[in-house]
Amino acid sequence: MKSAMKNVFLFSIMAALIVFVGQYQSWNLALSILNLCLISAVMALGVNIQWGYAGLFNVGVMGFAAMGGLAAMLISVSPVREAWSAGGVGVIIGLFILISTVLAAVFSYKKMAKSPLRALLIVFICVVGYFILRSVVDPATSAIEKVNPASTGYLGGLGLPILLAWPVGGLFAGAVAWVVGKITLGLRTDYLAIATLGISEIIVAVLKHEDWLTRGVKNVTGLSRPVPYEIGLQKSEWFLSLSQRLGANHVTFSSIFVKLCYAGLFTIVLLIVLWLSEKALRSPWGRMMRAIRDNEVSANAMGKDITARHLQVFVLGSIVVGIAGAMLTTLDGQLTPSTYQPLRFTFLIWVMVIVGGSGNNWGAVLGGFVIWFFWIEAEPLGLWLMDLITSGMDADSPLRAHLIESAAHMRLMTMGLILLLALRFSPRGLIPEKVGRHH
């Protein structure tokens, strides 16, 4: 009971902080923070499934989130018919060549006995397939990128509702995780860390440089929304009537209403993922995963397939991260490959899991809220602190100017301070993993 009361108290403090921002800064800012906290909590749950359940060290969270963002663009954007006419057929043929090359290499690997000849044949298949692929795809992609490059220059997507992109983003991330896991799981832990880091950088590099697919650094803007547009609300009679009854400015209230709609959707996804995660953690499967995490040797001696279970949980966690990545791109309304940085999409997510409580789903959710809140609020809090410290200095003091300018860099120091305090006073996290029979 004490543990439950503590958890309620911690979440109540977090809610009070968001309300405080709404009251003393703006409700638009408070709801923006809330929406990003909800997405961060989903992403932290995905990492917690991998690390907290099975001890898998994934430092490529950025790449799996980017796969979700790619899915949001591919599903929701309308197809560019001129680009398809210019080079779509070549891209499709190239895809078949790639699949055929992979299948031929896998077939040769499985059907031939281990020998130098098998290795040479596989290398030959890959090299020949690569050159054939480039000879077909390069002219096609070049033609696509020349089609009105100022506004398009890419194939576009399927033109479907963007909500469909959320599960598709999970499938994209899960497929990449399956390939990475098949290659690296079963080896030492550091191989997985290196592989996930490398794959995530490759994914982001592809998004940045393959203009025919994502417009590269020119970005894809104007993605469709699952919620109303502000301008549409401002012209609706029911909304104007509601704004008048509440005594609110209809322009400001339209922005708040849209953010509340997003918050409702994100909350539903978070609750579904949290419920499924809790059911899995408390099931025989969850107990097996924790047994493998705590003692692989003993679990292996009891007949558990360690590699298969690790692959399973690695794919599941990546699917959740991919869903969160698609949600984030939906909220942004655009795909911006240059924003996928390890600091935001790997380091911060890991801090959320560690501070919240590794192995505890509620802890991961709380960590997502706490870390993202202070990541956003560190700058205004730092500015207030510097103003307070320098209040006795001359207005033209160079030291005062330097300290105030440095307030913008308070974020990293704040994250480091929170992490140090958490590791010192609550090393197992704010809501630690439950152990013992009561779990």
N, C-alpha and C positions, 0 to 999 in steps of 0.2 A: 504493500500500500504506500509506503514511503516513497518507493521508486516511482510509482504512478503519479503521486502528488508532485514530486520533483519535476517530472517530465511536463506536467500541466503548467507548472510554474515557469519553466524555461520557455515553453511556447507562448505563454501569456506575456512574458517580457518581450519576446520577439514581436508579437502582435502590437504591444503598446508602443514599441519603437517605430513601427510603420505608421501607426495612428499619429504619433508625435510629429513625424515628418509631414503628414498630411495637414495637421493643424498649424504648424509653424513654418513650413516651407510651401508646399502646394500638394493638393490631392493628385494632380497629374503626375508629379514626381513620385509620390508614395505608391501609386498604382503601377507606375513603370518599374519601380523597385520590386514590388510584389510579383509582377509577372515574370521578371527575370529570376527572382528567388525560386518561383515554382519550377521554371525550366531547369535551373541549376540543381534543384533538389532531385528532379528526375534523373539528371545526368549523374549526380552523386550516388543515387541508388544503383545505377548501372555499374559504376566502379566498385561499389560496395559488394555487389554480387560476385565480382571477380576476385577482389582482394579479401573482403570480409568473410566470404563463404569458403573460398578455396586457396587464398594466398597467392593469387596470380598477379604479378607485377606488370600492369599494362601502362606504359608511358606514351601510348599513342592515342590517347583519348581524342585529341584534336582531329586526327584522320577519320575516326568513326563518326564524330559530329559533322565533319565536312561531307561525309557520304549522305547523311540525313539532309544537309543543305542542298546537295546536288539533286536528291530525290524531289525536294520541294520545287525546284526549278523545272526539272524534267516533266513532272506530273502536271503542273499548273499552267505553264506558259503555252500559248498557242503555237502550233507549228508554223514555221516560216516556209511557205510553199515554194517560193522562188529558190531558196537555198536547197530544198529537197530536190527540186528539178535540176539544179546545177551540179550537185555532188552527192545526193542522198543514196543513190544506187551504189556508188563506189564505196561509201561507208559501210553499207550493208554487206557488200561482197567482202570487204576487208574484215568484217566481224566473223563471217563464215570461214575465211582463211585462218584467222586467229584460233577459232574453235577447232578447226580441222588440224592445225599444227599441234595444239595442245593434246588433242585426242591421239594423234599419231605418235607423239612422244611418250604418252602414258601407255599406249598399247605396246610399243616397243620395249618399254621398261618392264612391263609385266610378263610379256610372252618370251623374252629372251633371257637366257641364263646370264648371271653376272660375269662380265668379261670386258676387256678393252674394246671389243667390237661393238658391244651394246652402247658403251659410253660414246664412242665415235659416231654411231648411227643417230643417237639422240641429239648430239651436238649438230650433226649435219641437218637433221630435220628442223631444228630450231633456227639455224642460220638461213637455210633456204626459205623457210616459212617467213622469217623476218623480212628478207629482201623482197619476196613476192608481195607481202603485206604492204610494205612501204611503196612499192611501185604502183599499187592500186589506190591506197589511201591518200598519199601525198597530193596527187593532182585533184582528188575529190575535195579534200579539206581546203586546199588553196582556192578552189572555185567557190566553195561555200563562204569562205571568209571575205571574198570580194563582193558578195551580194549586199549592197547598202551597208557597209561596215559602220557607218556613223550611228545607226539605230539597231541593226540586226547583225549580220555577218556570222550567224550561227543557225543551227537547225531548228532551234526552239524545242518545244516539248509536246505533250499530248493534249493540252487544253482541258484537263479534267479538274474537278474540285480539289482544292489544295489539301483538304482534310485527308484525302486518300494518300497523300504523300507521307503522312506520319507513319503508318505501318510499312509503306514501301521503303522509307528511309531506314527503318529498323531492319528490313530484309537486305538492303544494300550493305549496311554495316555488318550484319550477321554473315553475309557471304564472304566479305573480305576477312572477317575474323576466322571463318572456317579455313580459308586458305592459309592464313598466317599460322593458325593453331596446328593444322596438319603438318606443317613444316617444322615448327619449333617446339611444340609441346612434347614432353617426354625427354627433352634435353635439359640442361641446367637452366635455372630461372633467369640468369642474365641474358640467355639467348632470346627469350621471349621479350625482355625489355628492349634489347637492341633491335629486334625485328619489328616490334610495334612502333618504336620511334622512327625507324627508317621508312616503314610503310606509310605512316602518317605524313611524313615529309614528302614522299612521292605523290600521295593523293593530292596534297595541297599544291604541289608543283604542277601537276596535270591540270588542276582547276585554273591555275594562274596562266598557263601557257597554251592550252588547247582552246583557242578562240572559237573554233567551229562547234565546240560542245557547250562552253559556258561564257563565251565572250571574254574570257580571261580577266585582265585587270580593268577592262571597260565596264564590268559588272552587268548583271541582269536586274533591272529595276521594274517596279510596277507589278509585282507578283499579285495574284488574286488573293482575296481575303475570305476567311470563313465568317467574318463579322461585318456589320454595316459600315459604310463610309461616313465620315463626319458630315460631308457636304450633303449627302442624301438625308441624314437625320435632320439637318438644319432646315430642310425643305418639307419635312413631314409634319402634318397637322397634329398627329398624336404626340410626337416628340415635343413640339413647341408648346402644346397644352401641358404636357408633363413638366417641362422646364418652368412654365409660368406658375404651376401649382407649387413647385418646390422653391420658387423664388430664386432660381439660378439663371445665370447668363447662358443662353442656349448654345453659344459657340463653345464656351468653356465646358459646359455640361456634355456636349456631344463627344468631346475628347475623353472625358471621364467615363461616359457610357460605353464607348468602344473598348477602353481598357478593362472595364468591368466584364464585358463580354469575353475578352481574351482570358481574363482571370478565371472565369467560369469554366471555359474549355480546358485550360491548363490544370485547374484543380481536379477536374474529372479524370484526366489522364494520370495525374500524380496519385490520386486515390486508388485507381485501378492497378497501377504498377506497384504501389505500396501494399495493397491487399494481396496481390499475387506473390510478391516477395515474401510477405509474412507467412502465407500459406506454405510456400516452398521451404522457408527456413525452418518451420516447425514440423515439417513432414519427415518421414524416414529418409527421403532423399537429402534433405537439409542436414540431418544428423550424420548421414554418411559423408557429405561433403566436408563438414567440420572435422570428422574423424580423419579424413584424408589430409586435410590441411594441418592438423596437429601432429599426425604421425603417419607419414606415407608408408614407411616400412611395415608397420603393423597392419595398415589397411591392405597393402599388397599381399601380405601373408594370409589375410582372410579372404583372398580371391577377388578383391575389387580391382577393376580395370582403371588404373589411375589416369592414364593418358586419355582414355575415352571420356571419363568424367570431367577432367580438366577442359577438354575441348568443348564439352557440352556447356559448362558454366561460363567459359570464355565467350562463346557465341551468344548465350543468353544476355550476359552483361553488355556486350557490344550492341545487341539489338536495342536495348533500352537507351544506350547513348545515342544511337542513330535516330531513334524517335525524338529524343530531346533536341538533337541537331536540326531536324526538320521543323520542330515547333519554334525554335529560335529564328530560323530563316523566315518562317511564316509571320512571326511577330515583326521582324525587321522590314518585311515587304520587298526584300531584294537579296540576291546572292552576291556577296562581296568576298571573293577568295582571299584577298590580302588581309582580311580581319582574322583569319584562322591563325592564331599565334599560340605557341606552346604555353606561354604565361597564362593566358586566359582559359584555354581549353584543356590543359593538362595539369599545370601546377596548382591553379586555384581549385580545381575539382578534387585533387588529392588532399589539399588542405581542408576542404569541406569534410571529406571522409574521416580524416585523422582527428580534426577538432570535434566533429559531431560524435564519433564513436565507431571505429571500425568493427564490422560484424553485427551492428545493430541498425536496422532499417530506419527506425525513428531517429536515431542519431545522425544518419546520413542526411535525412530531410532537414533536421535542425541545423546541421552544419552548412547545408546549402543556403539556408536563410541567413544565418549569422555572417558567414564569410562574404556573401554577395552584398548584404546590407552595408557592412563596414567598408567593402571595396568601393562602393559608390559614395558613401558618406564621409570617407576619410579625407577627401579634398576640402569640402566645406568645413569640416571639423578642424582640419589642419589650419585653414585660413583664419578661423575664429581664434584658435590657440595662438597663432603667430601675432594676430592683432592684439591679443591680450598681453603677450610677452613684450611686444614692442610699443605698447601704449605710452610708456614714459620716455621714449626716444624722440629725437627731433624728426619732423616730417620729411626732411631731406637727407636723413642719415643713410649712408650706403649700406650699413649693416641691416637696418630695418627693411630697406628695399630688397636686400638679398634674402632675408628670412621670409618675407611675404611671398616672394617669387618661388621660394622652395616649398611652399605649402602644397603646390600641385604634385610634388613627389612624395607626399606622405603615405601614399597607398602601400607601397612595398614595405615601408617601415612598420605600418600598421599591421599588415599581414604577418610579418615576422614577429612582431610583439604578441599578437594573438596566439600564434603557433607556439611561441616560447612559454607563454603563460599556461596554455592548455597542457603542454607536455610536462610542465613543472607541477601544476596543481591538480590536473586530471589527466594523467598519462593515457588512460584508456578511453578518453573522450568525454564530452559532456553527458552523453547517454551511453554508457559502456555496454558492451555485449553481455548478455545474461549467460551465466554458466551454472551448471549444476542440474539437479533433477527437476527443479521447478520450471526449467525452460522447456 
